[in-house]
Amino acid sequence: LPGKALALSETCFPEAVLGPVPHIYPFIVNDPGEGTQAKRRSAAVIIDHLTPP
């Protein structure tokens, strides 16, 4: 896929729209692959939680 390998530049659309606002991504701890998506984003903040028993 075309695009940047490391991080967004100031001219990229998501960076221009969000700017310094953190990208909050709540995810379920029981699915570790879900949090990996957010960790690769430069402004991501991960808020995790467990599913009820």
Steps between C-alpha positions, in 0.01 A plus 500: 500500500628848427564737786739574780681220683567681828282799579279762344645827377337839558355490147321164543120531530457321838772714656351818355154414638597372846816700565621455860173338617568142622319218323318311779447136409315286759555129444443166671808351670399145405578575132869606487498559124254783544739714705782451251316717250493793741864462611619564144327840494711791620234676711315192627398464863393147595226457760455131568236305690414139576181336387255402775535138616 
